[in-house]
Amino acid sequence: MTQETIFSVIWKAAQEADLYHKSRTMNTILNHAMSEMGETAIELNIINGVNSQPGPDGVIGEALDTIAALIDLIYVVNPNLTEKQMVQIIDPFMTYENIYQTVWNEEKNADKYHGFRNPNSILNYAMFQMGELGIEVNIANGASYKKPSANGVIGKAMNAVAALMDMIHAIDPKQTESDLIKTLNPKMGKWISKIKEHSEKL
């Protein structure tokens, strides 16, 4: 049996969602991803002491929600992609064939040279990538005069995914991929249940 990865769990849910909700578009999914990113920022501010009452998911849960939306966006753009192909976008050398392991390896290398890295600076970078992603979506939709970047929507979405995974590691380095999948599985189940319920009402 193939071992589950964060990618495979979300990809499987996206495939199932497609059975009930084929009207998902880049715009609607991007809007959802942006809202989840906002909730991630709110939870990080709670850790920073700005707000006092954390939500039930916490910053890691909200970051996983954002990652799920971004990977769903990638699925809608190209449902035939493999995890290996997605890894090649963030690591052309293909040190690993797993997104989580690739990000973890890249983070350890970055920490050797950038001691100023912290969850806030990493989230800021993820937000920058989300802005770039919005531009790529506009280009793909014909709503911008600019030319697409090398990897287009998928590349920017993957950069944001990698940054969010990096932030999770910075907050809690002890979180394994298995730990994150345990958090992710019920979220995917809830997502599919909502889609099924909505489709039955139509």
PyMOL commands that set and color helices and strands:
alter all, ss='L'
color gray80, all
select helices_A, chain A and resi 6-20+26-47+58-77+83-90+99-113+119-140+152-171+177-201
alter helices_A, ss='H'
color red, helices_A
deselect
rebuild
show_as cartoon
